[in-house]
Amino acid sequence: MYDVAIIGAGVVGSAIARELSKYQVNACVIEREEDVCNGTSKANSAIIHGGFDATPGTLKAKLNVRGNFLMDELARDLDIPFKRNGSLVVCTKDQDRSGLEKLLEKGTSNGVPGLRIIEREELIAMEPNLSDDVTCALFAPTGGIVCPFHMTMAFAENACTNGVKFFLNTQVDTIEKNGDSYRISTLHTDTKNKETFEAKVVINAAGVYADVFNNMVSENKLHITARKGEYCLLDKDAGTHVSHTIFQLPSKMGKGVLVTPTVHGNLLVGPTAVDVDDKEAVNTTASGLDSLAATAARSVKNVPMRQVITSFAGLRAHEDSDDFVIGEVKDAKGFINAAGIESPGLSSAPAIAEMVTDIVKGLLPLEKNPDFVGTRKGILRLDTLSLEERNKLIKEHPEYGNIICRCEMITEGEIMDAIHRPLGARSLDGVKRRTRAGMGRCQAGFCSPRTMEILEREVPMSIFDITKNGVGSNIVVGYNKEV
């Protein structure tokens, strides 16, 4: 029996878990994937939005601005890579300038600080590679970029340190009311064993599947459409092509194709926006990726698309109301939705966590956790050390002198840290998202076998059980002589 069960270990579920851990509460997180940050939270634009796009009065507007405000303190306390690089929404010759003026009005109404429209001369001084057709832009200095993997994992690790239990590889099959609590029936995706959880309060943070779980307990039905967005990630050599996040004027399908640097020094182009029926459709398409170069060129010229090192797709949870759906369900007491969390969901996650926790406090008698630890230290980044500090570290811990990933210069010591920290990595992608081993030019072509040897030794686990990303993605299937 738990006080609170959170379904989903994405950025929203993990942020809620961390916020709840400030209180004396018996809470758990149930996640069907083998790791946290395995759904929408791992495949998005990695942007902390300013908050000028959302319609005033909506939850998107309120929570985006609040979440943006919270990021500096969170990044410091939880060691999250974050930078306020500012964002620009550009207007071209064939577009109506009034679109920018409307965004300025929205942003001002939402309380976004520092917004202003700037003209081409100043604009080109800021961003020389803007398209020749760009005439002016809305500048939002509070816009930022973040690592969504590290942001999600920071919330989850800190929640785990403060007592929240995480059940990974655990798929929720059914939820039903059971007196004053809810019975949650689950299936372990790796062992196929079944397990039942009881919780007084259920928080539904299940991304594109949030409507499925809401509709199990409520007559007030939700309908979530999976909106696919495809991206291209470019090599670090292209990372300085722009310094701000460059948006195009938004449409009914979203904020359009952006061009942005990442906090790790790459360049990101995307996303497309296509509604799909399949909630597992995270495949990329030739047509989608081909369209990115042409669309990006409307705002930024000479984007070096020949330097693409990988492409990926993510799904946004678009609810029919076109706003976040957050609150206790009227006909299902104790069941709280955090549903329809599409853009700006990453930016809003800290504020969503505050809002949901306030709702829980109205349902359960929560007292402050006197032992709450509000800080967390991420994996040591050797590029932040001086040569003297690095040599001292290697002398004390020789594993930090053994380079495993040549592209990103990731050491054995960093991979060992990724494995042994709270909610440690158990797959190649788990290591990759925590350390960047495998995220460089060769996309894990060189370092995968060596990373697998470390996983086999340090977990420890059988080489045959090591996966790329959970159940069904095993790397080694047998001995070649036996085959």
Secondary structure as UniProt FT lines:
FT   STRAND          2..7
FT   HELIX           11..20
FT   TURN            21..22
FT   STRAND          27..30
FT   HELIX           40..42
FT   STRAND          47..48
FT   TURN            56..57
FT   HELIX           59..78
FT   STRAND          82..83
FT   STRAND          87..92
FT   TURN            93..94
FT   HELIX           98..110
FT   TURN            113..114
FT   STRAND          116..119
FT   HELIX           120..126
FT   TURN            128..129
FT   TURN            132..133
FT   STRAND          134..140
FT   TURN            141..142
FT   STRAND          144..146
FT   HELIX           148..161
FT   TURN            162..163
FT   STRAND          165..167
FT   STRAND          170..178
FT   TURN            179..180
FT   STRAND          181..188
FT   TURN            189..191
FT   STRAND          194..204
FT   HELIX           207..209
FT   HELIX           210..217
FT   STRAND          224..234
FT   HELIX           236..238
FT   TURN            239..240
FT   STRAND          245..248
FT   TURN            252..253
FT   STRAND          258..261
FT   TURN            263..264
FT   STRAND          267..270
FT   STRAND          274..276
FT   TURN            279..280
FT   HELIX           286..296
FT   TURN            297..299
FT   HELIX           305..307
FT   STRAND          308..319
FT   TURN            320..321
FT   STRAND          325..328
FT   TURN            330..331
FT   TURN            333..334
FT   STRAND          335..339
FT   TURN            343..344
FT   HELIX           345..361
FT   TURN            362..363
FT   TURN            370..371
FT   HELIX           382..384
FT   HELIX           387..396
FT   HELIX           398..401
FT   STRAND          403..405
FT   TURN            406..409
FT   STRAND          410..411
FT   HELIX           412..420
FT   TURN            422..423
FT   HELIX           428..435
FT   TURN            437..438
FT   TURN            441..447
FT   HELIX           448..458
FT   TURN            459..460
FT   HELIX           463..465
FT   TURN            471..472
FT   TURN            480..482
//
